[in-house]
Amino acid sequence: MLNLSLNAIEAMVGANAKMRKVVIRTESNPSQGPAVTVGDSSPGFAPEDRERFFRILLHHQGLQCGN
């Protein structure tokens, strides 16, 4: 959780200070269990780069618990 929150904060470094926002949500679904979502107001990356980004991430970190 801390890593996700710090990543969200770092992603907004170039944004207008008044527009910065980090949202952490929790929910419980009886059939799927608890869920936590961390979001931020950064511009993110282009949708066409999404697959490449996660391919690089998995290549460097692997599918290890806690990454």
BAGU-90053 format. One record per residue (C-alpha): x, y, z. Coordinates in steps of 0.5 Angstrom, whole numbers, plus 500, padded with zeros to 3 digits. Example, Ala and Ser with C-alpha at 12.3 -4.5 7.8 and 13.67 -1.06 7.14 Angstrom:
BEGIN
525491516527498514
This chain:
BEGIN
500500500506505502509503495503505491501511495508514494508512486502516486505522489511522485507521479504528480510532481510536475502537476499544479499543486492545487490540482494534486489529489491521491485517493485511497479506496477500500471495499469489501465484496463477500464473494471476492474479499477486500480490495484497495485502490490507489489513484492519483490526478497525474496525467498517466501514460498513453493507453497505447503504451500500457501493454509495453509498460507492464511488460517492462515492469514484469520483466524487471520484477517478475511475478513475485508477491510484494512487488
